[in-house]
Amino acid sequence: MFDWITGRKPPPAWVIKQCDSELLHLCGRAIATDPGSARKRRKALAEGAYQGPIRIEHSSTELSAELFAALIPIDDLEWLDQSRVRWQDRRWWVAWVPKRCWAYRGPLTLDKTAGPDGGFVSTEDVSAIRAKASAHAASDTPRQWLGLEALVDEQRRFDHTPIPPRASTHPPRR
């Protein structure tokens, strides 16, 4: 509550999920929430050695720093325009990572659709899964097709519809 008096305000940082050759997959701003000293957290962030929990803005979820490629102190990332930044003396394009991808451990790729502001949006790269599925589907292994006749008998065992009564030769009781 009185963090501003004691100087213990959690240090803010930009969260980078993945660095490509000219593209940063950026999750957003976060704070380092490790219970240690704020000064030590700032130093670890500046050195790129912070390994504690983080909380990304507008989210109540704490995530491990190990899930991300880099945590950058707020002042180290210079915004050139809405979709470009300068970091480590290089210019980068920015793709925003949606919340569903924050804990994803695989590679990211650009989504074919643009974000609401016309910027880039990241998504999970499932090309390896697709390739594996299509290779399996296109394989020359013979498939065995089974008839459904055996299932009909099994279904009758579990069918709980009452058996219709046989026609009785006796008159009904009164």
Buried (B, 14 or more C-beta within 10 A) or exposed (E): EEEEEEEEEBBBBBBBBBBBEEBBBBBBBBBBBBEEEBEBBBEBBBEEEBEBBBBBEEBEEEBEBEBBEBBBBEEBBEEEEEBBBEBEEEEBBBBBBBEEBBEBEEBBBBBEEEBEEEBBBBBBBEEEEEEEEEEEEEEEEEEEEEEEEEEEEEEEEEEEEEEEEEEEEEEEEE
